[in-house]
Amino acid sequence: MLILVVIATIVGLGAAVSGPAEAWIAKLPEGIPRIQERLSFLDAPISTLRTFLTAANNFGAAGPQQSSAGPLDGGALLSSVFAGTRSFAGWLFTTVLFLYFLLVAGDSFLRRPVEVLPRFASKRQAVDISQQIERDISAYLITITLMNALVGAATAVVMWSTGVGDPVLWGTVAFILNYVPLLGPAAAIFIFLFAGSLTIASTWQALLPAALYGAIHLVEGETVTPMLLARRFTLNPVLVILSLAFWYWLWGIPGAILSGPILATTKIVCDRVRPLAAFGHILAG
């Protein structure tokens, strides 16, 4: 039943946003030159950054390498979008399949270690750690999901009120990307910047959707959510960044989404196992 609810939710949400998303993707090849013209004031810093990255990439090479990036190609961008969609569908199927077998296994992953532990105190400690992980991670996921839903609703209102249109699509984008710490909101700001540039005539008004989303994220990500999670999750922000980078490198987008719960689970275990208490103290915020 749980798997069916998850699949039905994904299919329903996909059906609701597929039409508007297809229309916006179709606008990209014609809209990219317009975006480049509207954001021409960023040419100088982007050119400087591109030159620096090219020099860094070619540093230590056997000979000079010429790397010139031309204007954005709409066809290449569409190919990249569709390739990303196939990749998303692949890891989503893998995740759902993995979830199904975890649910089938039930509590066997807990019972087997408890059975082999030699002392009753060790068995009790293992059960206590497992229950604490379940409570804290459940609270984390519920809190994050509710806050992301509020961010998505607020973003939908912003997109509708500023004239961008398709509030359901943009609210869904904000809801999903907000699960990825730091990188998700940054990507959303760029997406809303492009959407505003495609639909709003005035250059400065075109920046308004991205600016308002940034304000929403600032209130949610820097004030409300930390206040709600502070009692359960006080994690070192530097280690949060390192965890995000590592798990994104290892698993991609699913790893980025799971990096926070994985780090929190590690801290819960370390706090309750005496030899690892010092490492748990390092993980604390």
C-alpha positions as CSV (number, residue, x, y, z in Angstrom):
1,M,0.0,0.0,0.0
2,L,2.8,2.4,0.9
3,I,4.6,1.7,-2.5
4,L,1.3,2.3,-4.4
5,V,0.7,5.6,-2.6
6,V,4.3,6.7,-3.4
7,I,3.9,5.8,-7.1
8,A,0.4,7.3,-7.3
9,T,1.7,10.6,-5.8
10,I,4.7,10.7,-8.2
11,V,2.5,9.9,-11.3
12,G,-0.1,12.5,-10.3
13,L,2.5,15.1,-9.7
14,G,4.2,14.3,-12.9
15,A,0.9,14.5,-14.8
16,A,0.2,17.9,-13.3
17,V,3.5,19.4,-14.3
18,S,4.4,17.6,-17.5
19,G,2.4,19.8,-19.7
20,P,3.7,23.2,-18.4
21,A,7.3,21.7,-18.2
22,E,7.1,20.6,-21.9
23,A,5.9,24.0,-22.9
24,W,8.8,25.7,-21.1
25,I,11.4,23.3,-22.5
26,A,10.0,24.1,-26.0
27,K,10.6,27.8,-25.3
28,L,14.3,27.3,-24.4
29,P,15.9,27.2,-27.9
30,E,14.2,30.5,-28.9
31,G,14.5,32.0,-25.4
32,I,18.2,31.4,-24.8
33,P,19.4,34.3,-27.0
34,R,16.9,36.5,-25.3
35,I,18.1,35.5,-21.9
36,Q,21.7,36.1,-22.9
37,E,20.7,39.6,-24.1
38,R,18.8,40.4,-21.0
39,L,21.6,39.2,-18.7
40,S,24.4,40.8,-20.8
41,F,25.5,42.8,-17.7
42,L,26.8,39.5,-16.4
43,D,29.0,38.9,-19.4
44,A,32.2,40.4,-17.8
45,P,32.2,38.4,-14.6
46,I,31.1,35.2,-16.4
47,S,33.9,35.6,-18.9
48,T,36.4,36.2,-16.1
49,L,35.2,33.1,-14.3
50,R,35.3,31.0,-17.5
51,T,38.9,32.1,-18.2
52,F,40.0,31.2,-14.7
53,L,38.4,27.8,-14.9
54,T,39.9,27.1,-18.3
55,A,43.3,28.1,-17.0
56,A,42.9,25.9,-13.9
57,N,41.7,23.0,-16.1
58,N,44.7,23.3,-18.4
59,F,47.3,23.8,-15.6
60,G,50.1,21.3,-15.9
61,A,49.0,20.1,-19.3
62,A,51.7,19.1,-21.8
63,G,50.8,21.9,-24.2
64,P,48.5,24.8,-24.4
65,Q,44.9,23.9,-25.0
66,Q,42.3,26.2,-26.5
67,S,38.9,26.0,-25.0
68,S,36.3,28.4,-26.1
69,A,32.7,28.2,-25.1
70,G,30.3,29.5,-27.6
71,P,26.7,30.5,-27.1
72,L,24.4,28.1,-25.5
73,D,23.0,25.5,-27.9
74,G,19.3,24.9,-27.5
75,G,19.4,21.4,-29.0
76,A,22.2,20.4,-26.8
77,L,20.3,21.8,-23.8
78,L,17.2,19.8,-24.7
79,S,19.3,16.6,-25.1
80,S,20.8,17.2,-21.6
81,V,17.3,17.7,-20.1
82,F,16.0,14.5,-21.6
83,A,19.2,12.6,-20.6
84,G,18.7,13.9,-17.0
85,T,15.0,12.7,-17.1
86,R,16.1,9.2,-18.0
87,S,18.7,9.2,-15.2
88,F,16.1,10.5,-12.8
89,A,13.6,7.7,-13.8
90,G,16.4,5.1,-13.4
91,W,17.4,6.1,-9.9
92,L,13.8,6.6,-8.9
93,F,12.9,3.0,-9.9
94,T,16.0,1.7,-8.0
95,T,15.0,3.7,-4.9
96,V,11.4,2.4,-5.0
97,L,12.7,-1.2,-5.5
98,F,15.1,-0.8,-2.6
99,L,12.3,0.6,-0.4
100,Y,10.0,-2.3,-1.2
101,F,12.6,-4.9,-0.1
102,L,13.4,-2.9,3.0
103,L,9.7,-2.9,3.9
104,V,9.5,-6.7,3.2
105,A,12.5,-7.3,5.5
106,G,10.7,-5.6,8.4
107,D,12.7,-5.6,11.6
108,S,15.1,-8.4,10.6
109,F,18.0,-5.9,10.2
110,L,17.5,-5.1,13.9
111,R,16.8,-8.5,15.2
112,R,19.8,-10.2,13.7
113,P,22.5,-7.9,15.3
114,V,20.6,-8.0,18.7
115,E,20.6,-11.8,18.6
116,V,24.3,-12.1,18.1
117,L,25.3,-9.5,20.7
118,P,26.7,-11.3,23.8
119,R,25.4,-9.2,26.7
120,F,22.0,-7.9,27.6
121,A,23.3,-4.4,28.1
122,S,24.7,-4.4,24.5
123,K,21.3,-5.7,23.2
124,R,19.5,-3.0,25.0
125,Q,21.9,-0.3,23.7
126,A,21.4,-1.5,20.1
127,V,17.6,-1.3,20.5
128,D,17.9,2.1,22.1
129,I,20.1,3.4,19.2
130,S,17.7,2.0,16.6
131,Q,14.6,3.6,18.2
132,Q,16.4,7.0,18.6
133,I,17.4,6.9,14.9
134,E,13.9,6.1,13.9
135,R,12.4,8.9,16.0
136,D,14.9,11.6,15.0
137,I,15.0,10.8,11.3
138,S,11.2,10.6,11.1
139,A,11.0,14.0,12.8
140,Y,13.6,15.3,10.5
141,L,11.9,14.1,7.3
142,I,8.4,15.2,8.4
143,T,9.7,18.6,9.4
144,I,11.6,19.1,6.1
145,T,8.7,17.8,4.0
146,L,6.3,20.2,5.6
147,M,8.6,23.2,5.3
148,N,9.4,22.3,1.7
149,A,5.6,22.1,1.0
150,L,5.2,25.6,2.5
151,V,8.2,26.9,0.4
152,G,6.6,25.3,-2.7
153,A,3.2,27.0,-1.9
154,A,4.8,30.4,-1.3
155,T,6.9,30.1,-4.5
156,A,3.7,29.2,-6.5
157,V,2.1,32.4,-5.2
158,V,5.1,34.4,-6.1
159,M,5.3,33.0,-9.6
160,W,1.6,33.7,-10.1
161,S,1.7,37.2,-8.7
162,T,4.8,38.3,-10.7
163,G,3.3,37.1,-14.0
164,V,5.6,34.1,-14.7
165,G,2.6,31.7,-14.7
166,D,2.4,27.9,-14.2
167,P,2.4,28.2,-10.4
168,V,2.0,24.4,-9.9
169,L,5.1,23.7,-11.9
170,W,7.3,26.2,-10.1
171,G,5.9,25.3,-6.7
172,T,6.8,21.7,-7.4
173,V,10.3,22.6,-8.6
174,A,10.9,24.6,-5.4
175,F,9.5,21.8,-3.3
176,I,11.8,19.1,-4.8
177,L,15.0,21.2,-5.0
178,N,14.6,22.3,-1.4
179,Y,15.4,18.8,-0.3
180,V,19.0,19.2,-1.5
181,P,20.9,21.4,1.0
182,L,22.5,24.5,-0.5
183,L,22.8,23.3,-4.1
184,G,19.0,22.9,-4.6
185,P,18.0,26.4,-3.6
186,A,20.9,27.8,-5.7
187,A,19.7,25.9,-8.7
188,A,16.2,27.1,-8.1
189,I,17.3,30.7,-8.1
190,F,18.9,30.3,-11.5
191,I,15.8,28.5,-12.8
192,F,13.5,31.3,-11.7
193,L,15.9,33.9,-13.0
194,F,15.7,32.3,-16.5
195,A,11.9,31.9,-16.2
196,G,11.5,35.6,-15.3
197,S,13.8,36.7,-18.1
198,L,11.7,34.7,-20.6
199,T,8.3,36.1,-19.5
200,I,8.7,39.6,-18.0
201,A,9.6,42.6,-20.3
202,S,11.4,44.7,-17.8
203,T,14.9,43.5,-17.0
204,W,14.8,44.5,-13.3
205,Q,11.2,43.1,-12.9
206,A,12.5,39.8,-14.4
207,L,14.8,39.5,-11.4
208,L,11.9,39.8,-9.0
209,P,10.8,36.1,-9.0
210,A,14.3,34.9,-8.2
211,A,14.7,37.6,-5.6
212,L,11.5,36.8,-3.8
213,Y,12.3,33.1,-3.9
214,G,15.6,33.9,-2.3
215,A,13.9,35.8,0.4
216,I,11.5,32.9,1.1
217,H,14.5,30.5,1.3
218,L,16.3,32.8,3.6
219,V,13.4,32.9,6.0
220,E,12.8,29.1,5.8
221,G,16.4,27.9,5.6
222,E,18.1,30.3,8.0
223,T,15.4,30.9,10.6
224,V,12.3,28.6,10.7
225,T,13.7,25.2,9.9
226,P,16.9,25.5,12.1
227,M,14.6,26.6,15.0
228,L,12.4,23.5,14.5
229,L,15.3,21.1,14.2
230,A,17.8,22.6,16.6
231,R,16.8,20.3,19.5
232,R,17.4,17.1,17.5
233,F,19.9,18.1,14.8
234,T,22.8,20.3,15.8
235,L,25.3,19.4,13.1
236,N,28.5,21.1,12.2
237,P,27.8,23.1,9.0
238,V,31.3,22.5,7.6
239,L,30.7,18.7,7.9
240,V,27.2,19.1,6.4
241,I,28.9,20.6,3.3
242,L,31.5,17.8,3.2
243,S,28.8,15.2,3.6
244,L,26.8,16.8,0.8
245,A,29.8,16.9,-1.5
246,F,30.8,13.3,-0.8
247,W,27.4,11.7,-1.1
248,Y,26.5,13.7,-4.2
249,W,29.8,12.5,-5.8
250,L,29.0,8.9,-4.8
251,W,25.2,8.6,-5.5
252,G,24.3,11.8,-7.3
253,I,21.0,13.5,-6.5
254,P,19.7,10.8,-4.1
255,G,23.0,11.0,-2.2
256,A,22.6,14.8,-1.9
257,I,19.1,14.3,-0.5
258,L,20.2,11.6,1.9
259,S,23.4,13.3,3.1
260,G,21.7,15.1,6.0
261,P,19.9,12.0,7.4
262,I,23.1,9.9,7.0
263,L,25.2,12.5,8.9
264,A,22.5,12.8,11.6
265,T,22.3,9.0,11.9
266,T,26.1,8.8,12.3
267,K,25.9,11.4,15.1
268,I,23.1,9.5,16.9
269,V,25.2,6.3,16.9
270,C,28.4,8.1,18.0
271,D,26.6,9.8,20.9
272,R,25.4,6.5,22.3
273,V,28.6,4.4,21.8
274,R,31.2,5.4,24.4
275,P,34.3,4.9,22.3
276,L,32.8,7.1,19.5
277,A,31.6,9.9,21.8
278,A,34.4,12.2,20.9
279,F,33.6,11.9,17.2
280,G,30.0,12.6,18.0
281,H,31.1,15.8,19.8
282,I,33.0,16.8,16.6
283,L,29.8,16.3,14.5
284,A,27.8,18.6,16.8
285,G,27.0,22.1,15.6
